[in-house]
Structure formats: structure tokens, C-alpha cells
């Protein structure tokens, strides 16, 4: 996987028209133990950088923003029963949803892994 990253701490797969999307390790570390996620709805239309769902931890609730525009074509139902996957494997088993991309060129505006890590300071 060669992900791209948003400054709002989400990642998205590249090289596919239906990429998986999730939160970054930095986001999950900041949130702490995640106890609940409100998953997006199948078929939901979303615009780039709009809020798509909410993650709740023992510390706080945080909005999740979509790094690209499209239609939700799959959700990770495993998170409903085990939201801790967002802590243990945020860029693997803890993916949140898959997106049928509306405009793949939007990914060009996102950060590569090195630039994302530099943006964290």
C-alpha cells in the first residue's frame, strides 16, 4: 500500500478506484483508547474534506473527514464490535470505509508519507 495522507490525519490507499480509508497512527495515539465509532452509511455521498463519521475514545470524540470525494461502497463492520482495531492496526484491519472515487486527481493534493510525518513537527 502506498497511502496518501490528509492534514486532518486520515489516510487513503492509492492505485485503486475503491480505496480503503482510515485514521492515521498519529490520530489514534492522540485519541487514546477508542471505544466507539459511528460508521458511515453504505451509499453515502461525500465531498473531499467533509466530515464522514465520528470516533469516540476515553478522552474525546473526534470527527473523521474524507480525504477524497465519492460514494461509500463498503464499511468495516468489524469495528462495530471491536473499535480497538483502530488502536491496534489503524492502517490495516482498522480501516473504516471504502470509497468509490469521484475524482482520482484529488489524491494529488494529499501528502505522501514523508511529507505527512514532517507536517507533524
N, C-alpha and C positions, 0 to 999 in steps of 0.2 A: 504494500500500500504506500502510495506517495501522497499523503494528505496535504490539504491546504488549510489555513487557519484564519479565523476572523479575530479582530481585536476584541470581540466580546467573548472570546475563549471557547469557541466551537471549532470542531474540525469537520472536514468533509473529504471523502475519498475522491480521487481523480481517476480519469481513464475509463469511466463508465457513465452511461446515461441515467442510471438509477443508483447513485452513490449513497452509502451509509453516512449518517451524520451523528455526532455526539459531542460531549463536552470534553475539554482538554484535561490532562492530568493536573495542570495548574488550577483549573476551576474546581476540580473535586478536592484538591488539597485545601483550597481556600474555604470551601464549604464545610469540610469535615465529614462526619458520618452522614451519608444520605439515607433518609428513611422513607421517602415517598417521591414518586414522580407522577405528574399528570401528563400522560402520553398524548401526543397529537392524535387527531382523528384521521382514519383512512379516508382518502379522497379530499382532504383539506387542501385548499389552495393557499399558498403562502408567497409573499414577496420577500426579496432579499433584505435581510437585517430586521425583519418584523419578528415580534415575539411569537413563538410557536407552542411552547409548553412551559411548565413550572417544575422546578426541582426543589424539594424541601430537605433540609438537613437538621441536625440537632441545634445548629447555630442560627439558621436563617432560611428564608425562601429566596430563590433566585429565578429570574426569567431566563429562558433559553431562546436564543434568536437564531433564525435560519440563515446560514451563510450564503444561500442562493435561493432563487425563486423556483417554484414548481408545485407539484402535487404530491402529497404524501401517498406513497404506494405500498409501504409496509411499516409496521411498528414492531418494536422489540417487546413482545408480550411477557418475556421472562422478567422484565423489570418490574412488572406489576406485583409479582410475588417475591422478587429478590432485588430491590433497588440498590442493594450494596454492590451489585455488579458495576455500578457507576464508580465506586471507590476502588474496587479490586482490579478492574480491567476496563478503564474508560474508553480506550481506543480499540478494544476488541469485543469481548462478549457484552460490554456495556454500551454498545451503540444504541441510539434512541429510535431513529426512524430512517427510512429510505425515501429518497426524493426522486420523482421523475422530473428531471431538469427541464426548465422552460428556456433557459439561455445559458449554455455551457460557457460562453465568453465571460460571464460574471465571475467565474473562478479565477480569471486572470487578475482581478482586483484584490484577491486574498493573498495572505502571506505564506511563503514557504516555511518549512520548519525552522531553519536558521534565523530568518527574519522575525518569526514569531517569538523565539526564545530571546532574541535581542530586545524586542519590544517590552519584555517583562522587566527589564532593567537589570 
